Amino acid sequence: MPRRDFAWFGLGVVITSLVACYSTPTHRPAAATSADNPVLARLFADDQGDRHPPAGSTIDWDAVTLRDGARKEQVKAAFAAANVRTANDYYHAAMVLQHSQNANDHLLAHELAVIAAVKGRERALWLAAAAEDRFLMNIKRPQRFGTQFAANPAEGPNAPIRLYNVDTVVTDQLRQEFGVPDLADAKARERLWNVPANS
């Protein structure tokens, strides 16, 4: 996978209160008969397909960035039209928005992921954490969970991939609650990614 991928893999404030989401008397679970939005499902599949090409293929990140922008606009249109309803809808929309390059989209992705988690979508808490980290990274503040890695463009095309600055307030216990690897694991991945190819 190209190094440039890792700069976007892992951009990213305060976490939307999960307690409030779970306890508010106005919250109602989605009706059992609600069907997933097929447009959002397709956008999610296309988003993931761009990031996991067939073995041996390379990723054209300029082309992916253009497609990401188009997918983002379709997700935002569905959201504005109240066509994001099920746990999968919220998760699919959040994943696409997380790959935007706009901080407000990352914040919305975080919020949508929280709702997906409340509705029971597996991995949605991890996505909520990653979207928050990406938001914070985008506004040049330390991330909290340690999900984001980036290369410094000023160091050239072969710059090392580094774990973006992490705020020490979040503990590994909280990371575990969000399904995020602990900080030592994130640092180990940083070292692994920067091992020379011929070593």
PAMI-964789 format. One record per residue: y, z, x of N, C-alpha, C in turn. Coordinates in steps of 0.2 Angstrom, whole numbers, m for minus. Atoms other than C-alpha are relative to their C-alpha. Example, Ala and Ser with C-alpha at 12.3 -4.5 7.8 and 13.67 -1.06 7.14 Angstrom:
// PAMI-964789
{nY = m6&nZ = 0&nX = 4&caY = m22&caZ = 39&caX = 62&cY = 6&cZ = 0&cX = 4}
{nY = m6&nZ = m1&nX = m4&caY = m5&caZ = 36&caX = 68&cY = 5&cZ = 3&cX = m4}
This chain:
// PAMI-964789
{nY = m6&nZ = 0&nX = 4&caY = 0&caZ = 0&caX = 0&cY = 6&cZ = 0&cX = 4}
{nY = m6&nZ = 1&nX = m4&caY = 17&caZ = m5&caX = 7&cY = 4&cZ = 7&cX = 1}
{nY = m4&nZ = m6&nX = m1&caY = 28&caZ = 9&caX = 14&cY = 5&cZ = 1&cX = m5}
{nY = m5&nZ = m1&nX = 5&caY = 41&caZ = 5&caX = 2&cY = m2&cZ = 3&cX = m7}
{nY = 3&nZ = m3&nX = 6&caY = 30&caZ = 10&caX = m12&cY = 1&cZ = 7&cX = m1}
{nY = 0&nZ = m7&nX = 0&caY = 30&caZ = 28&caX = m7&cY = 7&cZ = 2&cX = m1}
{nY = m7&nZ = m3&nX = 1&caY = 49&caZ = 29&caX = m8&cY = 1&cZ = 1&cX = m8}
{nY = m1&nZ = 0&nX = 7&caY = 47&caZ = 26&caX = m27&cY = m6&cZ = 4&cX = m3}
{nY = 6&nZ = m2&nX = 3&caY = 29&caZ = 33&caX = m29&cY = 1&cZ = 8&cX = m2}
{nY = 2&nZ = m6&nX = 2&caY = 29&caZ = 50&caX = m30&cY = 3&cZ = 3&cX = m6}
{nY = m6&nZ = m3&nX = 1&caY = 65&caZ = 47&caX = m37&cY = 0&cZ = 4&cX = m6}
{nY = m1&nZ = m4&nX = 4&caY = 68&caZ = 59&caX = m47&cY = 7&cZ = 0&cX = m1}
{nY = 2&nZ = 0&nX = m1&caY = 89&caZ = 99&caX = m72&cY = m5&cZ = 5&cX = m2}
{nY = 4&nZ = m6&nX = 2&caY = 82&caZ = 112&caX = m78&cY = m6&cZ = m2&cX = m4}
{nY = 5&nZ = 2&nX = 4&caY = 65&caZ = 110&caX = m86&cY = 2&cZ = 2&cX = m7}
{nY = m1&nZ = m2&nX = 7&caY = 66&caZ = 109&caX = m105&cY = m4&cZ = 6&cX = m1}
{nY = 4&nZ = m6&nX = 1&caY = 60&caZ = 126&caX = m111&cY = m6&cZ = m2&cX = m4}
{nY = 6&nZ = 0&nX = 3&caY = 42&caZ = 125&caX = m115&cY = m1&cZ = 5&cX = m6}
{nY = 1&nZ = m5&nX = 5&caY = 42&caZ = 141&caX = m124&cY = 4&cZ = m2&cX = m6}
{nY = m3&nZ = 1&nX = 6&caY = 55&caZ = 135&caX = m136&cY = m3&cZ = m6&cX = m4}
{nY = 4&nZ = 5&nX = 3&caY = 45&caZ = 119&caX = m139&cY = m6&cZ = 2&cX = m4}
{nY = 6&nZ = m3&nX = 3&caY = 30&caZ = 129&caX = m143&cY = 1&cZ = 5&cX = m6}
{nY = m1&nZ = m6&nX = 5&caY = 38&caZ = 143&caX = m154&cY = 5&cZ = m2&cX = m5}
{nY = m5&nZ = 1&nX = 5&caY = 52&caZ = 134&caX = m164&cY = m4&cZ = m1&cX = m6}
{nY = 3&nZ = 1&nX = 6&caY = 48&caZ = 135&caX = m182&cY = 1&cZ = m7&cX = m3}
{nY = m1&nZ = 7&nX = 3&caY = 54&caZ = 117&caX = m185&cY = m5&cZ = m5&cX = 3}
{nY = 5&nZ = 5&nX = m3&caY = 41&caZ = 109&caX = m174&cY = m6&cZ = m1&cX = m5}
{nY = 6&nZ = 2&nX = 4&caY = 27&caZ = 100&caX = m184&cY = m4&cZ = m5&cX = 4}
{nY = 5&nZ = 4&nX = m3&caY = 12&caZ = 92&caX = m176&cY = 0&cZ = m7&cX = m3}
{nY = 0&nZ = 7&nX = 3&caY = 11&caZ = 73&caX = m178&cY = m6&cZ = 0&cX = m5}
{nY = 5&nZ = 1&nX = 5&caY = 1&caZ = 68&caX = m193&cY = m6&cZ = m3&cX = 3}
{nY = 6&nZ = 2&nX = m3&caY = m17&caZ = 65&caX = m189&cY = m1&cZ = m8&cX = m1}
{nY = 1&nZ = 7&nX = 1&caY = m16&caZ = 47&caX = m196&cY = 5&cZ = m4&cX = 4}
{nY = m5&nZ = 4&nX = m4&caY = m2&caZ = 42&caX = m184&cY = m4&cZ = m4&cX = 5}
{nY = 3&nZ = 5&nX = m5&caY = m7&caZ = 27&caX = m174&cY = 5&cZ = m1&cX = 6}
{nY = m4&nZ = 1&nX = m6&caY = m1&caZ = 24&caX = m156&cY = 4&cZ = m6&cX = m1}
{nY = m4&nZ = 6&nX = 0&caY = 13&caZ = 11&caX = m154&cY = m3&cZ = m5&cX = 5}
{nY = 3&nZ = 5&nX = m5&caY = 5&caZ = m4&caX = m147&cY = 4&cZ = m3&cX = 5}
{nY = m5&nZ = 2&nX = m5&caY = 21&caZ = m10&caX = m139&cY = 0&cZ = 4&cX = 6}
{nY = 0&nZ = m5&nX = m5&caY = 22&caZ = 6&caX = m129&cY = m6&cZ = 0&cX = 4}
{nY = 6&nZ = 0&nX = m4&caY = 4&caZ = 5&caX = m124&cY = 0&cZ = m6&cX = 4}
{nY = 0&nZ = 6&nX = m5&caY = 6&caZ = m12&caX = m117&cY = 5&cZ = 1&cX = 5}
{nY = m5&nZ = m1&nX = m5&caY = 22&caZ = m8&caX = m108&cY = m3&cZ = 5&cX = 5}
{nY = 3&nZ = m5&nX = m5&caY = 13&caZ = 7&caX = m100&cY = m6&cZ = m3&cX = 4}
{nY = 5&nZ = 4&nX = m4&caY = m2&caZ = m4&caX = m95&cY = 3&cZ = m4&cX = 5}
{nY = m3&nZ = 5&nX = m5&caY = 9&caZ = m17&caX = m87&cY = 4&cZ = 4&cX = 5}
{nY = m3&nZ = m4&nX = m5&caY = 19&caZ = m3&caX = m78&cY = m5&cZ = 2&cX = 5}
{nY = 5&nZ = m2&nX = m4&caY = 3&caZ = 4&caX = m71&cY = m4&cZ = m6&cX = 4}
{nY = 3&nZ = 6&nX = m4&caY = m4&caZ = m13&caX = m67&cY = 4&cZ = m2&cX = 6}
{nY = m5&nZ = 2&nX = m6&caY = 11&caZ = m17&caX = m56&cY = m1&cZ = 4&cX = 6}
{nY = 1&nZ = m5&nX = m6&caY = 7&caZ = m1&caX = m46&cY = m7&cZ = 0&cX = 2}
{nY = 7&nZ = 0&nX = m2&caY = m12&caZ = m4&caX = m45&cY = m2&cZ = m7&cX = 0}
{nY = 3&nZ = 7&nX = 1&caY = m15&caZ = m22&caX = m41&cY = m7&cZ = m1&cX = 3}
{nY = 7&nZ = 1&nX = m2&caY = m32&caZ = m29&caX = m37&cY = 0&cZ = 1&cX = 8}
{nY = 1&nZ = m1&nX = m7&caY = m39&caZ = m25&caX = m20&cY = 2&cZ = m6&cX = 4}
{nY = m2&nZ = 6&nX = m4&caY = m31&caZ = m35&caX = m6&cY = 6&cZ = m3&cX = m2}
{nY = m6&nZ = 3&nX = 2&caY = m16&caZ = m39&caX = m16&cY = 6&cZ = 4&cX = 3}
{nY = m6&nZ = m4&nX = m2&caY = 2&caZ = m34&caX = m10&cY = 4&cZ = 0&cX = m6}
{nY = m5&nZ = m1&nX = 6&caY = 16&caZ = m28&caX = m22&cY = 6&cZ = m3&cX = 2}
{nY = m7&nZ = 3&nX = m1&caY = 32&caZ = m38&caX = m23&cY = 4&cZ = 5&cX = m4}
{nY = m4&nZ = m5&nX = 3&caY = 43&caZ = m23&caX = m26&cY = 7&cZ = m3&cX = m3}
{nY = m6&nZ = 3&nX = 3&caY = 58&caZ = m34&caX = m30&cY = m1&cZ = m3&cX = m7}
{nY = 2&nZ = 2&nX = 6&caY = 49&caZ = m42&caX = m44&cY = m2&cZ = 5&cX = m5}
{nY = 2&nZ = m5&nX = 4&caY = 42&caZ = m26&caX = m50&cY = 6&cZ = 4&cX = m3}
{nY = m6&nZ = m3&nX = 3&caY = 59&caZ = m18&caX = m51&cY = 3&cZ = m4&cX = m5}
{nY = m3&nZ = 4&nX = 6&caY = 65&caZ = m32&caX = m62&cY = m4&cZ = 1&cX = m6}
{nY = 4&nZ = m1&nX = 5&caY = 50&caZ = m30&caX = m73&cY = 1&cZ = 7&cX = m3}
{nY = m1&nZ = m7&nX = 2&caY = 53&caZ = m11&caX = m73&cY = 6&cZ = 1&cX = m5}
{nY = m6&nZ = 0&nX = 4&caY = 71&caZ = m14&caX = m80&cY = m1&cZ = m3&cX = m7}
{nY = 1&nZ = 3&nX = 7&caY = 65&caZ = m25&caX = m94&cY = m5&cZ = 5&cX = m4}
{nY = 4&nZ = m5&nX = 4&caY = 51&caZ = m12&caX = m99&cY = 4&cZ = 6&cX = m2}
{nY = m4&nZ = m6&nX = 1&caY = 64&caZ = 2&caX = m98&cY = 4&cZ = m2&cX = m7}
{nY = m4&nZ = 1&nX = 6&caY = 75&caZ = m7&caX = m111&cY = m4&cZ = 0&cX = m6}
{nY = 4&nZ = 0&nX = 6&caY = 61&caZ = m10&caX = m123&cY = m2&cZ = 7&cX = m2}
{nY = 1&nZ = m7&nX = 2&caY = 56&caZ = 8&caX = m122&cY = 6&cZ = 4&cX = m3}
{nY = m5&nZ = m3&nX = 3&caY = 73&caZ = 14&caX = m125&cY = 2&cZ = m3&cX = m7}
{nY = m1&nZ = 3&nX = 7&caY = 75&caZ = 2&caX = m140&cY = m5&cZ = 3&cX = m5}
{nY = 5&nZ = m3&nX = 4&caY = 58&caZ = 9&caX = m147&cY = 2&cZ = 8&cX = m2}
{nY = m2&nZ = m7&nX = 0&caY = 65&caZ = 27&caX = m144&cY = 6&cZ = 1&cX = m5}
{nY = m6&nZ = 0&nX = 5&caY = 82&caZ = 23&caX = m153&cY = m2&cZ = m1&cX = m7}
{nY = 3&nZ = 2&nX = 7&caY = 72&caZ = 16&caX = m168&cY = m5&cZ = 5&cX = m3}
{nY = 4&nZ = m6&nX = 2&caY = 62&caZ = 32&caX = m169&cY = m8&cZ = m3&cX = m1}
{nY = 7&nZ = 3&nX = 0&caY = 46&caZ = 22&caX = m165&cY = m4&cZ = 3&cX = 6}
{nY = 4&nZ = m4&nX = m5&caY = 40&caZ = 35&caX = m152&cY = m2&cZ = 6&cX = m4}
{nY = 2&nZ = m6&nX = 4&caY = 29&caZ = 47&caX = m162&cY = m6&cZ = 4&cX = 2}
{nY = 6&nZ = m4&nX = m2&caY = 12&caZ = 51&caX = m155&cY = 0&cZ = 3&cX = 7}
{nY = 1&nZ = m3&nX = m7&caY = 7&caZ = 61&caX = m140&cY = 0&cZ = m6&cX = 5}
{nY = 1&nZ = 6&nX = m5&caY = 2&caZ = 44&caX = m131&cY = 7&cZ = m4&cX = 0}
{nY = m6&nZ = 3&nX = 0&caY = 18&caZ = 36&caX = m137&cY = 5&cZ = 3&cX = 5}
{nY = m5&nZ = m4&nX = m4&caY = 29&caZ = 50&caX = m129&cY = m2&cZ = m1&cX = 8}
{nY = 2&nZ = 1&nX = m7&caY = 18&caZ = 49&caX = m113&cY = 1&cZ = m7&cX = 3}
{nY = m1&nZ = 7&nX = m2&caY = 19&caZ = 30&caX = m112&cY = 7&cZ = m1&cX = 2}
{nY = m8&nZ = 1&nX = m1&caY = 38&caZ = 30&caX = m114&cY = 2&cZ = 4&cX = 6}
{nY = m2&nZ = m4&nX = m5&caY = 40&caZ = 44&caX = m102&cY = m2&cZ = m3&cX = 7}
{nY = 2&nZ = 3&nX = m6&caY = 30&caZ = 35&caX = m88&cY = 4&cZ = m6&cX = 2}
{nY = m4&nZ = 6&nX = m1&caY = 40&caZ = 19&caX = m90&cY = 7&cZ = 2&cX = 2}
{nY = m7&nZ = m2&nX = m1&caY = 57&caZ = 28&caX = m90&cY = 0&cZ = 4&cX = 7}
{nY = 0&nZ = m3&nX = m7&caY = 52&caZ = 38&caX = m74&cY = 0&cZ = m5&cX = 5}
{nY = m1&nZ = 5&nX = m5&caY = 51&caZ = 22&caX = m65&cY = 6&cZ = m4&cX = 0}
{nY = m7&nZ = 2&nX = 0&caY = 69&caZ = 18&caX = m69&cY = 3&cZ = 2&cX = 7}
{nY = m4&nZ = m2&nX = m6&caY = 82&caZ = 19&caX = m55&cY = 6&cZ = 4&cX = m2}
{nY = m6&nZ = m4&nX = 3&caY = 94&caZ = 29&caX = m67&cY = m2&cZ = 7&cX = m1}
{nY = 2&nZ = m8&nX = 1&caY = 95&caZ = 48&caX = m67&cY = 0&cZ = 2&cX = m7}
{nY = 1&nZ = m1&nX = 8&caY = 98&caZ = 48&caX = m86&cY = m7&cZ = m2&cX = m2}
{nY = 7&nZ = 2&nX = 2&caY = 82&caZ = 39&caX = m88&cY = m5&cZ = 5&cX = 2}
{nY = 5&nZ = m5&nX = m3&caY = 73&caZ = 51&caX = m77&cY = 0&cZ = 7&cX = m5}
{nY = m1&nZ = m6&nX = 5&caY = 80&caZ = 66&caX = m88&cY = m3&cZ = m1&cX = m6}
{nY = 4&nZ = 2&nX = 7&caY = 74&caZ = 57&caX = m104&cY = m7&cZ = 0&cX = 1}
{nY = 8&nZ = 0&nX = m1&caY = 57&caZ = 54&caX = m96&cY = m3&cZ = 7&cX = 0}
{nY = 2&nZ = m7&nX = m1&caY = 56&caZ = 73&caX = m92&cY = m1&cZ = 3&cX = m7}
{nY = 0&nZ = m3&nX = 6&caY = 60&caZ = 77&caX = m110&cY = m5&cZ = m3&cX = m5}
{nY = 6&nZ = 3&nX = 4&caY = 48&caZ = 65&caX = m118&cY = m7&cZ = 2&cX = 3}
{nY = 7&nZ = m3&nX = m3&caY = 34&caZ = 71&caX = m106&cY = m1&cZ = 7&cX = m3}
{nY = 1&nZ = m7&nX = 3&caY = 37&caZ = 89&caX = m112&cY = m3&cZ = m1&cX = m7}
{nY = 2&nZ = 1&nX = 7&caY = 35&caZ = 83&caX = m130&cY = m8&cZ = m3&cX = 0}
{nY = 7&nZ = 3&nX = m1&caY = 19&caZ = 73&caX = m125&cY = m5&cZ = 6&cX = 2}
{nY = 5&nZ = m5&nX = m2&caY = 12&caZ = 89&caX = m117&cY = m1&cZ = 5&cX = m6}
{nY = 1&nZ = m4&nX = 6&caY = 16&caZ = 99&caX = m133&cY = m5&cZ = m2&cX = m5}
{nY = 4&nZ = 4&nX = 5&caY = 7&caZ = 86&caX = m143&cY = m7&cZ = 0&cX = 3}
{nY = 7&nZ = 0&nX = m3&caY = m8&caZ = 88&caX = m131&cY = m2&cZ = m5&cX = 4}
{nY = 2&nZ = 6&nX = m4&caY = m7&caZ = 73&caX = m120&cY = m2&cZ = 3&cX = 7}
{nY = 2&nZ = m2&nX = m6&caY = m17&caZ = 76&caX = m104&cY = 5&cZ = m3&cX = 5}
{nY = m4&nZ = 2&nX = m5&caY = m7&caZ = 75&caX = m88&cY = 8&cZ = 0&cX = m1}
{nY = m7&nZ = 0&nX = 1&caY = 10&caZ = 76&caX = m97&cY = 4&cZ = 5&cX = 3}
{nY = m4&nZ = m5&nX = m4&caY = 15&caZ = 92&caX = m89&cY = 1&cZ = m3&cX = 7}
{nY = m2&nZ = 3&nX = m7&caY = 13&caZ = 83&caX = m72&cY = 5&cZ = m5&cX = 0}
{nY = m5&nZ = 5&nX = 1&caY = 23&caZ = 69&caX = m78&cY = 7&cZ = 3&cX = m1}
{nY = m7&nZ = m3&nX = 1&caY = 37&caZ = 81&caX = m84&cY = 3&cZ = 3&cX = 7}
{nY = m2&nZ = m2&nX = m6&caY = 37&caZ = 89&caX = m67&cY = 3&cZ = m6&cX = 5}
{nY = m2&nZ = 6&nX = m4&caY = 38&caZ = 72&caX = m58&cY = 6&cZ = m3&cX = m2}
{nY = m7&nZ = 3&nX = 3&caY = 52&caZ = 66&caX = m69&cY = 5&cZ = 4&cX = 2}
{nY = m6&nZ = m4&nX = m2&caY = 62&caZ = 81&caX = m66&cY = 1&cZ = 0&cX = 8}
{nY = m1&nZ = 0&nX = m7&caY = 59&caZ = 80&caX = m47&cY = 4&cZ = m7&cX = 1}
{nY = m3&nZ = 7&nX = m1&caY = 64&caZ = 61&caX = m48&cY = 7&cZ = 0&cX = m2}
{nY = m7&nZ = m1&nX = 3&caY = 80&caZ = 66&caX = m58&cY = 4&cZ = 3&cX = 6}
{nY = m4&nZ = m4&nX = m5&caY = 85&caZ = 79&caX = m45&cY = 1&cZ = m4&cX = 7}
{nY = 0&nZ = 4&nX = m6&caY = 81&caZ = 67&caX = m30&cY = 6&cZ = m5&cX = m1}
{nY = m5&nZ = 5&nX = 1&caY = 92&caZ = 54&caX = m38&cY = 7&cZ = 2&cX = 0}
{nY = m7&nZ = m2&nX = 0&caY = 107&caZ = 65&caX = m40&cY = 1&cZ = 4&cX = 7}
{nY = m1&nZ = m3&nX = m6&caY = 104&caZ = 71&caX = m22&cY = 0&cZ = 8&cX = 0}
{nY = 1&nZ = m7&nX = 0&caY = 98&caZ = 89&caX = m26&cY = m7&cZ = 1&cX = 2}
{nY = 7&nZ = m2&nX = m2&caY = 82&caZ = 97&caX = m19&cY = m5&cZ = m1&cX = m6}
{nY = 5&nZ = 0&nX = 6&caY = 67&caZ = 93&caX = m30&cY = m3&cZ = 7&cX = 0}
{nY = 3&nZ = m7&nX = 1&caY = 57&caZ = 108&caX = m37&cY = m7&cZ = 0&cX = 1}
{nY = 7&nZ = 0&nX = 0&caY = 39&caZ = 103&caX = m38&cY = m3&cZ = m3&cX = 6}
{nY = 3&nZ = 4&nX = m5&caY = 36&caZ = 92&caX = m23&cY = m4&cZ = m6&cX = m1}
{nY = 4&nZ = 7&nX = 2&caY = 30&caZ = 76&caX = m31&cY = 3&cZ = m6&cX = 3}
{nY = m4&nZ = 7&nX = m2&caY = 43&caZ = 64&caX = m23&cY = 0&cZ = 0&cX = 8}
{nY = 0&nZ = 2&nX = m7&caY = 42&caZ = 56&caX = m6&cY = 4&cZ = m6&cX = 1}
{nY = m4&nZ = 6&nX = m1&caY = 54&caZ = 44&caX = 2&cY = 1&cZ = m1&cX = 7}
{nY = m2&nZ = 2&nX = m7&caY = 58&caZ = 34&caX = 18&cY = 8&cZ = 0&cX = 0}
{nY = m7&nZ = 0&nX = m1&caY = 76&caZ = 35&caX = 25&cY = 1&cZ = m7&cX = 2}
{nY = m1&nZ = 7&nX = m2&caY = 82&caZ = 17&caX = 24&cY = 4&cZ = m1&cX = 6}
{nY = m4&nZ = 0&nX = m6&caY = 94&caZ = 21&caX = 38&cY = m5&cZ = 0&cX = 7}
{nY = 4&nZ = 0&nX = m5&caY = 79&caZ = 23&caX = 49&cY = m4&cZ = m7&cX = 1}
{nY = 3&nZ = 6&nX = m1&caY = 73&caZ = 5&caX = 47&cY = m6&cZ = m1&cX = m5}
{nY = 5&nZ = 2&nX = 4&caY = 59&caZ = m4&caX = 38&cY = m7&cZ = 4&cX = 1}
{nY = 6&nZ = m4&nX = m2&caY = 45&caZ = 7&caX = 47&cY = 2&cZ = 7&cX = 0}
{nY = m2&nZ = m7&nX = 0&caY = 54&caZ = 23&caX = 43&cY = m6&cZ = 4&cX = m2}
{nY = 6&nZ = m5&nX = 3&caY = 41&caZ = 38&caX = 40&cY = 2&cZ = 2&cX = m7}
{nY = m1&nZ = m2&nX = 7&caY = 38&caZ = 43&caX = 23&cY = 0&cZ = 8&cX = 0}
{nY = 0&nZ = m7&nX = m1&caY = 43&caZ = 61&caX = 21&cY = 1&cZ = 3&cX = m7}
{nY = m1&nZ = m4&nX = 6&caY = 42&caZ = 74&caX = 7&cY = 7&cZ = 1&cX = m1}
{nY = m7&nZ = m2&nX = 1&caY = 59&caZ = 75&caX = m1&cY = 1&cZ = 7&cX = 0}
{nY = m2&nZ = m7&nX = 0&caY = 68&caZ = 91&caX = 1&cY = m2&cZ = 4&cX = m6}
{nY = 3&nZ = m4&nX = 6&caY = 60&caZ = 105&caX = m10&cY = 3&cZ = 7&cX = 0}
{nY = m3&nZ = m7&nX = 2&caY = 69&caZ = 120&caX = m18&cY = m6&cZ = 5&cX = 1}
{nY = 5&nZ = m5&nX = m1&caY = 59&caZ = 136&caX = m13&cY = m1&cZ = 4&cX = m6}
{nY = 1&nZ = m5&nX = 5&caY = 61&caZ = 144&caX = m30&cY = m6&cZ = m1&cX = m4}
{nY = 6&nZ = 2&nX = 4&caY = 46&caZ = 135&caX = m38&cY = m6&cZ = 3&cX = 4}
{nY = 6&nZ = m3&nX = m4&caY = 29&caZ = 144&caX = m33&cY = m6&cZ = m5&cX = m1}
{nY = 6&nZ = 4&nX = 1&caY = 12&caZ = 136&caX = m31&cY = m3&cZ = 2&cX = m7}
{nY = 3&nZ = m2&nX = 6&caY = 7&caZ = 146&caX = m46&cY = 3&cZ = m4&cX = m6}
{nY = m4&nZ = 5&nX = 5&caY = 20&caZ = 136&caX = m57&cY = m2&cZ = m7&cX = 1}
{nY = 3&nZ = 7&nX = m1&caY = 14&caZ = 120&caX = m49&cY = m6&cZ = m1&cX = m3}
{nY = 6&nZ = 0&nX = 3&caY = m3&caZ = 124&caX = m54&cY = 0&cZ = m1&cX = m8}
{nY = 0&nZ = 0&nX = 7&caY = 2&caZ = 127&caX = m72&cY = 2&cZ = m7&cX = m2}
{nY = m2&nZ = 7&nX = 2&caY = 10&caZ = 109&caX = m72&cY = m5&cZ = m5&cX = 3}
{nY = 5&nZ = 5&nX = m2&caY = m5&caZ = 101&caX = m64&cY = 2&cZ = m3&cX = 6}
{nY = m3&nZ = 3&nX = m6&caY = 5&caZ = 98&caX = m48&cY = m4&cZ = 3&cX = 6}
{nY = 3&nZ = m3&nX = m6&caY = m4&caZ = 100&caX = m31&cY = 5&cZ = 5&cX = 4}
{nY = m4&nZ = m5&nX = m4&caY = 2&caZ = 115&caX = m20&cY = 4&cZ = m4&cX = 5}
{nY = m5&nZ = 3&nX = m5&caY = 16&caZ = 112&caX = m7&cY = m4&cZ = m1&cX = 6}
{nY = 4&nZ = 2&nX = m6&caY = 3&caZ = 113&caX = 7&cY = m3&cZ = m7&cX = 0}
{nY = 3&nZ = 7&nX = 1&caY = m6&caZ = 98&caX = 0&cY = 5&cZ = m5&cX = 0}
{nY = m5&nZ = 6&nX = m1&caY = 10&caZ = 88&caX = m2&cY = 2&cZ = m1&cX = 7}
{nY = m2&nZ = 1&nX = m7&caY = 14&caZ = 91&caX = 16&cY = m6&cZ = m3&cX = 4}
{nY = 6&nZ = 4&nX = m3&caY = m4&caZ = 86&caX = 21&cY = 1&cZ = m7&cX = m1}
{nY = m1&nZ = 7&nX = 1&caY = m1&caZ = 70&caX = 12&cY = 5&cZ = m3&cX = 4}
{nY = m5&nZ = 3&nX = m4&caY = 15&caZ = 67&caX = 21&cY = m3&cZ = m2&cX = 7}
{nY = 3&nZ = 1&nX = m6&caY = 6&caZ = 69&caX = 37&cY = m5&cZ = m6&cX = 0}
{nY = 5&nZ = 6&nX = 0&caY = m8&caZ = 57&caX = 32&cY = 3&cZ = m6&cX = m1}
{nY = m4&nZ = 6&nX = 1&caY = 4&caZ = 44&caX = 26&cY = 3&cZ = m3&cX = 6}
{nY = m3&nZ = 2&nX = m6&caY = 12&caZ = 44&caX = 43&cY = m4&cZ = m1&cX = 6}
{nY = 4&nZ = 1&nX = m6&caY = m3&caZ = 42&caX = 54&cY = 0&cZ = m7&cX = 1}
{nY = 0&nZ = 7&nX = m2&caY = m2&caZ = 26&caX = 64&cY = m6&cZ = m4&cX = m2}
{nY = 5&nZ = 4&nX = 2&caY = m13&caZ = 12&caX = 57&cY = m6&cZ = m1&cX = 5}
{nY = 5&nZ = 1&nX = m5&caY = m22&caZ = 10&caX = 74&cY = m3&cZ = 6&cX = 3}
{nY = 3&nZ = m6&nX = m2&caY = m26&caZ = 28&caX = 76&cY = m6&cZ = 2&cX = m3}
